[in-house]
Amino acid sequence: MKYRKIFMAIIVLILVFFNCSFAFAISTEPNLISEAAILIDSKTNKILYSKNENKKMYPASTTKILTAILTLENCNLDDEVTVSDTAILDIPDGYSSANLQFGEVLSVEQLLELLLVHSANDAANVLAEYVGGSIESFVSMMNTKIHDLGLKNTHFTNSYGLHDENHYTTAYDLAVIMKYCVQNNDFRRIAGSASVAIPATNKSGVRKYDSTNDMLVPSNKNYYQSLTAGKTGFTTPAGECLVSCAYKNDIELICVILGGNQTVDNSSLRFSETKKLYEYGYNNYSMKPIVNEGNSIYSVTIDNATKETKNLDLIAQTDVSAIVNNDFSIDNLEPSITLNQNLTAPIEGGTTMGFAEYDIDGVKYTVNLIASHDVEKFSILDYSFYFVAGFLLILVIIFLVKMRKKK
């Protein structure tokens, strides 16, 4: 009996130890080997994890996500494109291609599939020439788009990621570009494909390729079910790179890994570290409601309103949710209120009166405040009524006082 109690006590201690270790592993930030990385919430740009996120790095073929989105914004998917010799000859030996042939005709969609799924550099040049008129003009379009996105630490010199000292980005900037790209449904669909089959053309038979992104291929050991889109990259100077997007628990996260140069079990570290970051994000953060539609947030008094309507509640126009650490409490969260100037009656119920802003870990969440009811203006007739009523009341009081004196 004594030994049985000791045995049970040891079992309990082991279970407690493993439970504590598991909780610790989830709540502690991952220790990554890759040189730069970031994990952000796609909706708010809130950074959940970062490592050297603003360090200038070489992007390799992750460049192609910008090539793809510019193509989608300037072409139709069924446009037919003829391959030029310059688009092919520009690709150095050792860089991946789809062996496109001079004079070969493909659709824009087929070229995008080769670009994003197979990472074909010749497809990137063909699209660049078609969209920009020349590769040089297309590169100018790329840098204009980078500027429009407000990115100051990115500059591209080519359409596919050829190594160049002036072709660089950062983990943060690449995450912002990816966030912009996945807003396009065609980009999301193509960049999320596990494989591609290009029909026979006038110069080639059928081409079939699996995605270079193992995390999208169900039969691969690196498959990650929640991943929705991604693009790999590699050159010797850039190392292993991966920009991707995942959706789970009603949260969309974007992850960037740059400068990975190691493998684990003959598998690129970019895949395991990407998965590690996603699991860290989904295990430690959740979407919590801050405000529900119709909640009373603030109260004001409208000076020129009638007595019955002058006290006005300002209510939330919409629901507002925020991605926060699971331990975060919103109970004592106080908003900053900004009201429109000169709030005067009349006011129609539902009119926007200002907004409330909540600051959570540096991310601002706003909601419009609307009038909960109609507010009627206090008119001159109202003043006249009260004046006459007051005057009559005074007369009644005087009369009553006189009558009392007579008695």
PEURFEN-V574824 format. One record per pair of residues at least 6 apart in sequence whose ideal C-beta (glycine too) atoms are under 7 Angstrom apart, sorted by the first residue. I is the first residue (numbers start at 1). GAP is how many residues later the second one is. D is the distance in Angstrom with one decimal. If there is no record, write none. Layout:
{{I & GAP & D} {I & GAP & D}}
This chain:
{{26 & 257 & 4.5} {26 & 258 & 6.4} {27 & 257 & 6.1} {29 & 20 & 6.0} {29 & 251 & 6.9} {30 & 19 & 6.9} {30 & 246 & 4.8} {30 & 247 & 6.2} {30 & 250 & 5.3} {32 & 19 & 5.8} {32 & 241 & 5.2} {33 & 227 & 6.8} {33 & 229 & 5.8} {33 & 236 & 6.0} {33 & 240 & 7.0} {34 & 223 & 4.9} {34 & 224 & 6.7} {34 & 225 & 5.6} {34 & 226 & 3.9} {34 & 235 & 6.4} {34 & 236 & 6.8} {34 & 239 & 5.5} {35 & 17 & 6.2} {35 & 22 & 6.9} {35 & 204 & 7.0} {35 & 223 & 6.3} {35 & 224 & 2.9} {36 & 15 & 6.0} {36 & 16 & 4.1} {36 & 17 & 6.5} {36 & 19 & 5.3} {36 & 21 & 5.4} {36 & 135 & 4.5} {36 & 222 & 4.3} {36 & 223 & 5.4} {37 & 14 & 4.7} {37 & 134 & 5.8} {37 & 219 & 6.3} {37 & 220 & 5.2} {37 & 221 & 7.0} {37 & 236 & 6.9} {37 & 240 & 6.6} {38 & 9 & 6.5} {38 & 11 & 6.9} {38 & 12 & 4.8} {38 & 15 & 4.4} {38 & 133 & 4.2} {38 & 134 & 5.6} {38 & 137 & 5.3} {38 & 218 & 5.0} {39 & 9 & 4.6} {39 & 10 & 4.2} {39 & 214 & 6.0} {39 & 216 & 5.1} {39 & 238 & 4.6} {39 & 242 & 5.3} {40 & 6 & 6.4} {40 & 7 & 5.4} {40 & 8 & 6.6} {40 & 135 & 5.2} {40 & 213 & 6.9} {40 & 214 & 5.2} {41 & 7 & 6.6} {41 & 210 & 6.7} {41 & 212 & 6.2} {41 & 282 & 4.7} {42 & 137 & 5.4} {42 & 203 & 6.9} {42 & 210 & 4.0} {42 & 211 & 6.4} {42 & 212 & 5.3} {43 & 209 & 6.7} {44 & 279 & 6.5} {44 & 319 & 5.1} {46 & 277 & 5.8} {46 & 315 & 6.9} {46 & 317 & 4.7} {48 & 233 & 4.9} {48 & 237 & 5.9} {49 & 228 & 5.8} {49 & 231 & 6.3} {52 & 119 & 7.0} {53 & 117 & 6.4} {53 & 118 & 4.6} {53 & 119 & 4.4} {54 & 99 & 6.2} {54 & 116 & 5.2} {54 & 118 & 5.7} {55 & 115 & 6.2} {56 & 97 & 5.9} {56 & 112 & 4.6} {56 & 114 & 6.0} {57 & 111 & 6.4} {57 & 112 & 6.5} {57 & 113 & 6.3} {57 & 114 & 7.0} {57 & 201 & 4.4} {57 & 202 & 5.7} {58 & 105 & 6.3} {58 & 109 & 6.8} {58 & 110 & 6.0} {58 & 177 & 6.6} {58 & 179 & 5.4} {58 & 180 & 3.6} {59 & 102 & 5.9} {59 & 110 & 4.7} {59 & 115 & 6.3} {59 & 174 & 6.0} {59 & 179 & 6.6} {59 & 182 & 6.2} {60 & 101 & 4.4} {60 & 173 & 3.2} {60 & 174 & 5.4} {60 & 175 & 4.6} {60 & 178 & 3.9} {60 & 181 & 5.0} {61 & 58 & 4.9} {61 & 99 & 6.3} {61 & 100 & 4.4} {61 & 170 & 6.7} {61 & 171 & 6.4} {61 & 172 & 3.7} {61 & 173 & 6.9} {62 & 99 & 6.8} {62 & 112 & 6.1} {62 & 169 & 5.2} {62 & 171 & 4.1} {62 & 179 & 5.0} {62 & 181 & 4.7} {63 & 93 & 6.1} {63 & 97 & 5.9} {63 & 98 & 3.9} {64 & 51 & 5.4} {64 & 52 & 6.4} {64 & 55 & 6.8} {64 & 60 & 5.7} {64 & 96 & 5.8} {64 & 97 & 6.7} {64 & 167 & 5.9} {65 & 112 & 6.2} {65 & 113 & 6.1} {65 & 116 & 5.1} {65 & 166 & 5.1} {65 & 178 & 6.4} {66 & 76 & 5.5} {66 & 79 & 6.5} {66 & 111 & 5.8} {67 & 48 & 6.6} {67 & 57 & 5.2} {67 & 60 & 6.2} {67 & 61 & 6.6} {67 & 92 & 4.8} {67 & 93 & 6.8} {68 & 44 & 5.7} {68 & 47 & 5.9} {68 & 48 & 5.7} {68 & 113 & 6.9} {68 & 119 & 5.8} {69 & 111 & 6.8} {69 & 112 & 4.6} {69 & 115 & 6.2} {69 & 118 & 5.8} {70 & 61 & 6.1} {70 & 71 & 5.8} {70 & 72 & 6.6} {70 & 75 & 6.3} {71 & 37 & 6.4} {71 & 41 & 6.3} {71 & 56 & 4.9} {71 & 60 & 5.5} {72 & 112 & 5.5} {72 & 114 & 5.5} {72 & 115 & 5.8} {74 & 57 & 5.0} {75 & 33 & 4.8} {75 & 56 & 6.3} {76 & 32 & 6.7} {77 & 30 & 6.7} {77 & 31 & 5.4} {77 & 32 & 4.0} {77 & 109 & 6.6} {78 & 29 & 5.6} {78 & 31 & 6.9} {79 & 28 & 6.6} {79 & 29 & 4.6} {80 & 25 & 5.5} {80 & 27 & 5.9} {81 & 25 & 6.0} {81 & 27 & 6.2} {81 & 30 & 6.3} {81 & 45 & 5.9} {81 & 49 & 4.8} {82 & 21 & 6.4} {82 & 23 & 5.3} {83 & 17 & 4.8} {83 & 18 & 6.4} {83 & 19 & 6.0} {83 & 20 & 6.5} {83 & 21 & 4.5} {83 & 43 & 5.3} {84 & 18 & 7.0} {84 & 45 & 6.0} {85 & 17 & 4.6} {87 & 35 & 6.1} {87 & 38 & 3.8} {87 & 39 & 4.6} {87 & 42 & 5.6} {88 & 12 & 6.2} {88 & 14 & 6.3} {88 & 34 & 5.4} {90 & 35 & 5.5} {90 & 45 & 6.9} {91 & 6 & 5.7} {91 & 30 & 4.9} {91 & 31 & 5.5} {91 & 34 & 6.9} {92 & 70 & 7.0} {95 & 26 & 4.8} {96 & 23 & 5.3} {96 & 24 & 6.3} {96 & 25 & 5.9} {97 & 23 & 5.4} {97 & 24 & 5.5} {97 & 25 & 4.4} {98 & 16 & 4.6} {98 & 20 & 5.9} {98 & 22 & 3.8} {98 & 24 & 6.0} {98 & 25 & 5.8} {98 & 109 & 6.3} {100 & 22 & 4.6} {100 & 23 & 6.7} {100 & 26 & 6.5} {101 & 102 & 4.0} {101 & 103 & 6.4} {103 & 100 & 6.4} {104 & 97 & 5.4} {104 & 98 & 6.3} {104 & 99 & 3.8} {104 & 100 & 6.4} {105 & 96 & 6.1} {105 & 97 & 5.5} {106 & 95 & 5.9} {110 & 88 & 5.2} {111 & 12 & 4.7} {111 & 15 & 5.8} {111 & 16 & 5.4} {112 & 78 & 5.3} {113 & 77 & 5.8} {113 & 80 & 6.9} {113 & 83 & 4.3} {113 & 85 & 6.7} {114 & 6 & 4.1} {114 & 9 & 4.0} {114 & 82 & 7.0} {114 & 84 & 6.6} {115 & 8 & 4.5} {115 & 9 & 5.6} {115 & 12 & 6.7} {116 & 74 & 5.1} {116 & 75 & 4.7} {116 & 115 & 6.2} {117 & 76 & 5.2} {117 & 78 & 6.9} {117 & 79 & 4.2} {117 & 92 & 6.1} {117 & 94 & 5.0} {118 & 78 & 6.4} {118 & 91 & 4.1} {118 & 94 & 6.8} {119 & 93 & 4.9} {119 & 113 & 6.5} {121 & 39 & 4.3} {124 & 35 & 4.4} {124 & 36 & 3.7} {125 & 10 & 6.1} {125 & 34 & 5.9} {125 & 35 & 6.9} {128 & 7 & 4.8} {128 & 10 & 3.8} {128 & 31 & 4.0} {129 & 6 & 6.0} {131 & 7 & 5.7} {132 & 6 & 3.0} {132 & 9 & 5.5} {135 & 24 & 6.3} {138 & 21 & 5.9} {139 & 17 & 6.2} {139 & 18 & 6.2} {139 & 19 & 6.4} {139 & 20 & 6.7} {142 & 14 & 4.8} {143 & 12 & 6.3} {143 & 13 & 6.1} {146 & 8 & 5.0} {149 & 27 & 5.9} {149 & 28 & 6.6} {149 & 31 & 6.1} {151 & 22 & 4.4} {151 & 25 & 6.2} {153 & 16 & 6.9} {153 & 17 & 4.6} {153 & 20 & 5.4} {154 & 14 & 6.8} {154 & 15 & 4.1} {154 & 16 & 6.8} {154 & 19 & 4.4} {155 & 11 & 5.9} {155 & 12 & 7.0} {155 & 13 & 6.1} {156 & 11 & 5.5} {157 & 7 & 4.6} {157 & 9 & 5.2} {157 & 10 & 4.4} {158 & 6 & 6.7} {158 & 9 & 6.3} {161 & 72 & 5.8} {161 & 74 & 7.0} {163 & 72 & 4.9} {163 & 74 & 5.2} {163 & 75 & 6.8} {171 & 85 & 4.4} {171 & 87 & 5.4} {174 & 69 & 5.3} {174 & 82 & 4.9} {175 & 79 & 4.9} {175 & 81 & 4.9} {178 & 65 & 5.0} {178 & 67 & 6.3} {178 & 76 & 5.2} {179 & 75 & 5.7} {181 & 6 & 4.9} {182 & 6 & 5.0} {182 & 47 & 5.8} {182 & 63 & 5.1} {188 & 40 & 6.5} {188 & 41 & 5.2} {191 & 38 & 3.9} {191 & 39 & 6.4} {191 & 40 & 6.2} {192 & 24 & 6.5} {192 & 36 & 5.1} {192 & 37 & 4.2} {193 & 18 & 6.4} {194 & 16 & 6.9} {194 & 17 & 5.4} {194 & 22 & 4.8} {194 & 23 & 4.9} {194 & 24 & 6.5} {195 & 13 & 6.9} {195 & 14 & 6.5} {195 & 15 & 4.9} {195 & 16 & 6.3} {196 & 13 & 5.4} {197 & 9 & 6.4} {197 & 11 & 4.8} {198 & 8 & 6.7} {198 & 9 & 4.2} {199 & 7 & 6.1} {200 & 6 & 5.3} {210 & 7 & 5.7} {211 & 6 & 5.8} {212 & 20 & 4.6} {213 & 17 & 4.6} {213 & 18 & 7.0} {213 & 19 & 5.1} {214 & 6 & 4.3} {214 & 8 & 3.9} {214 & 57 & 5.5} {215 & 7 & 5.3} {215 & 8 & 6.1} {215 & 9 & 4.4} {215 & 12 & 4.8} {215 & 15 & 6.4} {215 & 29 & 6.9} {215 & 56 & 5.5} {215 & 59 & 6.7} {216 & 11 & 6.0} {216 & 14 & 6.4} {217 & 6 & 5.9} {221 & 46 & 7.0} {222 & 45 & 6.0} {222 & 49 & 4.1} {224 & 51 & 5.3} {224 & 54 & 6.9} {226 & 20 & 4.4} {226 & 21 & 6.1} {226 & 22 & 4.2} {226 & 52 & 6.6} {227 & 17 & 5.8} {227 & 19 & 5.0} {228 & 17 & 5.2} {228 & 18 & 6.1} {228 & 19 & 5.2} {229 & 15 & 6.6} {229 & 16 & 4.7} {230 & 12 & 6.3} {230 & 13 & 6.5} {230 & 14 & 3.3} {230 & 15 & 6.7} {231 & 12 & 5.5} {232 & 9 & 6.7} {232 & 10 & 5.4} {233 & 8 & 3.7} {234 & 6 & 5.6} {234 & 7 & 6.5} {239 & 20 & 4.5} {239 & 21 & 5.3} {239 & 22 & 4.5} {240 & 20 & 3.8} {240 & 21 & 6.5} {240 & 28 & 5.0} {240 & 29 & 6.3} {240 & 30 & 4.3} {241 & 16 & 6.4} {241 & 17 & 5.1} {241 & 29 & 6.6} {242 & 15 & 4.8} {242 & 28 & 4.2} {242 & 32 & 5.5} {243 & 13 & 4.9} {244 & 11 & 5.3} {244 & 30 & 6.0} {245 & 7 & 6.5} {245 & 9 & 5.2} {246 & 7 & 5.3} {246 & 32 & 5.1} {248 & 34 & 5.2} {249 & 33 & 5.9} {249 & 37 & 6.6} {250 & 37 & 5.7} {251 & 31 & 7.0} {251 & 36 & 5.7} {251 & 72 & 6.2} {253 & 25 & 6.2} {253 & 28 & 5.1} {255 & 19 & 5.2} {255 & 22 & 5.1} {255 & 23 & 6.1} {257 & 13 & 4.6} {257 & 16 & 5.5} {257 & 17 & 5.5} {260 & 8 & 6.9} {260 & 9 & 4.6} {260 & 10 & 4.7} {260 & 13 & 6.7} {262 & 7 & 4.8} {263 & 6 & 6.1} {264 & 8 & 5.7} {284 & 41 & 6.1} {284 & 42 & 6.1} {285 & 38 & 5.4} {285 & 39 & 6.7} {285 & 40 & 6.0} {285 & 41 & 6.8} {286 & 40 & 5.6} {287 & 34 & 4.9} {287 & 36 & 5.4} {288 & 33 & 6.3} {288 & 34 & 6.1} {288 & 36 & 5.4} {288 & 42 & 6.0} {289 & 30 & 6.5} {289 & 32 & 5.1} {290 & 30 & 4.7} {290 & 31 & 6.3} {290 & 32 & 5.3} {290 & 40 & 5.8} {290 & 43 & 6.6} {290 & 68 & 5.6} {290 & 75 & 6.1} {291 & 6 & 7.0} {291 & 25 & 4.6} {291 & 28 & 6.7} {291 & 29 & 4.4} {291 & 76 & 5.5} {292 & 24 & 6.8} {292 & 27 & 5.6} {293 & 23 & 5.7} {293 & 24 & 6.9} {293 & 25 & 5.4} {293 & 26 & 5.1} {294 & 21 & 5.4} {294 & 22 & 6.5} {295 & 20 & 6.2} {295 & 21 & 4.7} {296 & 17 & 4.6} {296 & 19 & 5.4} {297 & 17 & 5.7} {297 & 18 & 6.5} {297 & 19 & 5.7} {297 & 38 & 6.6} {297 & 59 & 5.1} {297 & 72 & 5.8} {298 & 16 & 4.5} {298 & 39 & 5.2} {298 & 58 & 7.0} {298 & 71 & 6.3} {299 & 12 & 6.9} {299 & 13 & 6.8} {299 & 14 & 5.4} {299 & 15 & 6.9} {300 & 12 & 5.3} {300 & 14 & 6.5} {300 & 43 & 6.4} {301 & 9 & 5.6} {301 & 10 & 5.9} {302 & 8 & 4.9} {302 & 10 & 5.8} {302 & 41 & 6.1} {302 & 42 & 6.7} {302 & 43 & 5.2} {302 & 45 & 6.8} {302 & 73 & 5.2} {304 & 40 & 5.4} {304 & 41 & 5.2} {304 & 73 & 6.0} {304 & 74 & 5.5} {305 & 40 & 4.1} {305 & 70 & 4.8} {305 & 71 & 6.3} {305 & 72 & 6.5} {305 & 73 & 5.9} {306 & 70 & 4.7} {306 & 72 & 5.1} {306 & 76 & 6.7} {309 & 64 & 6.8} {309 & 65 & 6.6} {309 & 66 & 4.7} {309 & 67 & 4.9} {310 & 65 & 6.9} {312 & 59 & 5.9} {312 & 60 & 6.6} {312 & 63 & 5.7} {313 & 59 & 4.1} {314 & 39 & 5.3} {314 & 55 & 3.9} {314 & 56 & 6.9} {314 & 57 & 6.8} {314 & 58 & 7.0} {315 & 54 & 6.9} {315 & 55 & 6.0} {315 & 57 & 5.0} {316 & 51 & 4.9} {316 & 53 & 6.9} {317 & 50 & 6.3} {317 & 51 & 4.1} {317 & 53 & 4.9} {318 & 49 & 6.0} {320 & 45 & 5.4} {320 & 47 & 4.8} {322 & 38 & 5.2} {322 & 43 & 5.3} {324 & 36 & 6.1} {333 & 25 & 6.0} {335 & 21 & 3.9} {335 & 22 & 5.9} {335 & 23 & 5.1} {336 & 21 & 4.6} {337 & 17 & 6.6} {337 & 19 & 5.6} {338 & 16 & 5.1} {338 & 17 & 5.6} {338 & 19 & 7.0} {339 & 14 & 6.1} {339 & 15 & 3.8} {340 & 13 & 5.7} {340 & 14 & 5.2} {343 & 10 & 6.4} {345 & 30 & 4.6} {345 & 31 & 6.2} {345 & 32 & 4.0} {346 & 29 & 6.2} {346 & 30 & 6.0} {346 & 31 & 4.7} {347 & 24 & 5.2} {347 & 27 & 6.8} {347 & 28 & 3.9} {348 & 26 & 5.9} {349 & 22 & 5.3} {349 & 23 & 6.6} {349 & 24 & 4.8} {349 & 25 & 4.8} {350 & 20 & 5.3} {350 & 21 & 6.4} {351 & 19 & 6.2} {351 & 20 & 4.8} {352 & 16 & 5.1} {352 & 18 & 5.5} {353 & 16 & 5.2} {353 & 17 & 6.4} {353 & 18 & 5.7} {354 & 15 & 5.0} {355 & 11 & 5.2} {355 & 12 & 6.4} {355 & 13 & 5.2} {355 & 14 & 5.9} {356 & 10 & 6.9} {356 & 11 & 5.4} {356 & 13 & 5.8} {357 & 7 & 5.6} {357 & 9 & 4.8} {358 & 7 & 4.6}}
